[in-house]
Amino acid sequence: MNTLIVFNHPYGGSFCRAILAAVERGLKAGGHKCRVINLDQDDFDPVMRSKDLLAFVGAGRAGEDALDAIDDQVREYKEHLEWAEHLVMIFPIWWMTTPAMTKGFIDKVIFPAIAYDMKDGRLVSRLSLRKVTVITTMNTPADIYREVFGNPLEGSLIKGTFRQIGIENIEWTSLNEVKQVSREQREAWLEEIERRFAGPVSL
């Protein structure tokens, strides 16, 4: 299966980077095709500028003809996203939500005439995605994230983005209290992730 990984963490020694390596090893072992967008290495500009907003509005009305205004980096990401059957997003939870680059990727790439069209008052996916997998790290306990902060990622990304454009097969793995758990627990997480991605994709 064609798998696109969108990765966001600026520190090379982060646990997110170890997760990325485990996912790549698993995909290779399972014979899956893989591409990686590393937003930090690409120095991706997450800011939605006036030309981007004009393209957004125009694409909602005129379709692909309005995409001439998007920048070359977004155009490259568009091609990767159109190739993908499985999208994997790996990033840390900061201040209970996505880092700026991940949010910018959503704003500038999950875009009308790229990721979806508007039909009969609802959003319809244009993509060939059969599954979206989200893997996050955070230091907040899972129950606190859900009960005190209201599980913001589920509302904004899982339901508010991917499910809203018609993707139902979404899996979110939240690795919590990363700094507090033992090294053995972190290694067990990585082994499980590698095994999972080496196997067939659950559809």
C-alpha positions as CSV (number, residue, x, y, z in Angstrom):
1,M,0.0,0.0,0.0
2,N,1.2,3.5,-0.8
3,T,1.9,5.1,2.6
4,L,2.7,8.8,3.1
5,I,4.1,9.8,6.4
6,V,3.8,13.5,7.5
7,F,6.3,14.1,10.3
8,N,6.7,17.1,12.5
9,H,9.3,17.5,15.3
10,P,12.2,19.8,15.3
11,Y,14.5,17.8,17.5
12,G,16.5,14.9,16.0
13,G,16.6,13.0,19.4
14,S,12.9,13.2,20.1
15,F,10.7,10.1,20.8
16,C,8.7,11.2,17.7
17,R,11.8,10.6,15.6
18,A,12.1,7.1,17.1
19,I,8.5,6.5,16.2
20,L,9.2,7.6,12.6
21,A,12.1,5.2,12.4
22,A,9.9,2.3,13.8
23,V,7.1,3.1,11.3
24,E,9.6,3.1,8.4
25,R,11.2,-0.2,9.5
26,G,7.8,-1.8,9.7
27,L,6.6,-0.5,6.3
28,K,9.8,-1.7,4.7
29,A,9.5,-5.2,6.3
30,G,5.9,-5.4,5.2
31,G,6.7,-4.5,1.6
32,H,4.7,-1.2,1.6
33,K,5.8,1.7,-0.5
34,C,6.6,4.8,1.6
35,R,7.2,8.5,1.2
36,V,8.0,10.9,4.0
37,I,7.2,14.6,4.3
38,N,9.4,16.0,7.0
39,L,7.9,19.4,7.7
40,D,10.9,20.6,9.8
41,Q,13.5,19.5,7.3
42,D,11.5,21.2,4.6
43,D,11.3,24.4,6.6
44,F,7.6,24.4,5.8
45,D,5.9,27.8,6.1
46,P,2.7,27.1,8.0
47,V,1.3,30.6,7.7
48,M,-1.9,31.0,5.7
49,R,-1.1,34.2,3.8
50,S,-3.4,36.3,1.8
51,K,-2.6,34.5,-1.5
52,D,-3.3,31.2,0.2
53,L,-6.6,32.4,1.4
54,L,-7.5,33.7,-2.0
55,A,-6.6,30.3,-3.5
56,F,-8.7,28.6,-0.8
57,V,-11.8,30.7,-1.6
58,G,-11.2,30.5,-5.4
59,A,-10.7,26.7,-5.3
60,G,-14.0,26.3,-3.4
61,R,-15.7,28.1,-6.3
62,A,-13.7,27.4,-9.4
63,G,-11.9,24.1,-8.5
64,E,-8.4,23.3,-9.7
65,D,-8.1,26.4,-11.9
66,A,-7.7,28.4,-8.7
67,L,-4.7,26.4,-7.5
68,D,-2.2,28.4,-9.6
69,A,-1.6,30.6,-6.6
70,I,-0.4,27.9,-4.2
71,D,3.3,27.7,-3.6
72,D,5.6,25.1,-5.0
73,Q,6.1,23.3,-1.7
74,V,2.3,22.8,-1.3
75,R,2.1,21.7,-4.9
76,E,4.7,19.0,-4.2
77,Y,2.8,17.9,-1.0
78,K,-0.4,17.8,-3.1
79,E,1.3,15.2,-5.5
80,H,2.4,13.1,-2.5
81,L,-1.1,13.2,-1.0
82,E,-2.8,12.2,-4.2
83,W,-0.4,9.2,-4.5
84,A,-1.2,8.0,-1.0
85,E,-3.6,5.3,0.1
86,H,-2.6,5.4,3.7
87,L,-1.7,8.7,5.5
88,V,0.3,8.5,8.7
89,M,0.8,11.7,10.8
90,I,3.4,11.7,13.6
91,F,3.8,14.8,15.9
92,P,3.8,15.8,19.5
93,I,0.9,17.4,21.3
94,W,1.9,20.9,22.4
95,W,-0.4,23.0,24.5
96,M,-3.1,20.3,24.0
97,T,-3.1,20.6,20.2
98,T,-0.9,20.2,17.1
99,P,2.4,22.1,16.5
100,A,2.2,25.0,14.1
101,M,3.7,23.1,11.2
102,T,1.2,20.3,11.4
103,K,-1.7,22.8,11.7
104,G,-0.3,24.7,8.7
105,F,-0.2,21.4,6.7
106,I,-3.8,20.9,7.4
107,D,-4.7,24.5,6.5
108,K,-2.7,24.6,3.3
109,V,-2.9,21.0,1.9
110,I,-6.2,19.6,3.2
111,F,-7.6,22.2,0.8
112,P,-10.5,22.5,-1.6
113,A,-9.7,21.1,-5.1
114,I,-6.8,19.2,-3.4
115,A,-8.3,17.1,-0.7
116,Y,-12.0,17.6,-1.1
117,D,-14.8,19.2,-3.1
118,M,-18.1,20.7,-1.9
119,K,-21.1,18.7,-3.2
120,D,-24.7,19.3,-2.1
121,G,-23.6,21.3,1.0
122,R,-21.1,18.7,2.3
123,L,-17.4,18.0,1.9
124,V,-16.5,15.0,-0.3
125,S,-12.9,13.6,-0.4
126,R,-11.0,13.7,-3.7
127,L,-8.3,11.5,-2.3
128,S,-7.5,7.8,-2.6
129,L,-6.9,7.4,1.1
130,R,-8.2,4.2,2.5
131,K,-6.9,4.9,6.0
132,V,-5.5,7.7,8.2
133,T,-3.3,6.9,11.2
134,V,-2.3,9.5,13.7
135,I,0.4,8.9,16.2
136,T,1.0,11.5,18.9
137,T,3.2,11.9,22.0
138,M,2.4,14.0,25.1
139,N,3.3,14.3,28.7
140,T,-0.3,14.8,29.8
141,P,-2.1,11.7,31.3
142,A,-4.8,10.4,28.9
143,D,-7.7,10.9,31.4
144,I,-6.7,14.5,32.0
145,Y,-6.4,15.2,28.3
146,R,-9.9,13.8,27.8
147,E,-11.8,14.9,30.9
148,V,-10.2,18.2,31.8
149,F,-9.2,19.5,28.3
150,G,-12.0,17.9,26.3
151,N,-9.9,15.8,24.0
152,P,-9.2,18.7,21.6
153,L,-7.3,16.7,18.9
154,E,-10.2,14.4,18.4
155,G,-12.5,17.4,17.8
156,S,-10.2,19.4,15.5
157,L,-8.3,16.7,13.5
158,I,-10.1,13.4,13.7
159,K,-13.7,14.6,13.5
160,G,-13.3,18.2,12.4
161,T,-10.9,17.5,9.5
162,F,-10.6,13.9,8.3
163,R,-14.1,12.6,9.2
164,Q,-15.6,15.8,7.9
165,I,-14.1,15.2,4.4
166,G,-15.5,11.7,4.4
167,I,-12.7,9.5,5.7
168,E,-14.1,7.0,8.2
169,N,-11.1,4.7,8.7
170,I,-9.1,6.7,11.2
171,E,-6.8,5.3,13.9
172,W,-5.3,7.5,16.6
173,T,-2.5,6.2,18.8
174,S,-1.8,8.5,21.7
175,L,1.4,7.8,23.7
176,N,1.0,9.6,27.0
177,E,3.3,10.6,29.8
178,V,6.3,9.9,27.6
179,K,8.8,11.5,29.9
180,Q,7.4,9.7,33.0
181,V,7.3,6.1,31.7
182,S,10.2,3.8,31.8
183,R,12.7,3.2,28.9
184,E,11.3,-0.4,28.7
185,Q,7.8,1.0,28.1
186,R,9.0,3.3,25.4
187,E,10.8,0.4,23.7
188,A,7.7,-1.7,24.0
189,W,5.7,1.0,22.3
190,L,8.2,1.2,19.4
191,E,8.3,-2.6,19.0
192,E,4.5,-2.7,18.8
193,I,4.4,0.2,16.3
194,E,7.0,-1.6,14.1
195,R,5.0,-4.9,14.2
196,R,1.8,-3.1,13.4
197,F,3.1,-1.4,10.3
198,A,4.9,-4.5,9.0
199,G,1.5,-6.3,8.8
200,P,-1.5,-5.7,6.5
201,V,-3.3,-2.4,6.9
202,S,-6.6,-2.9,8.7
203,L,-9.3,-1.5,6.5
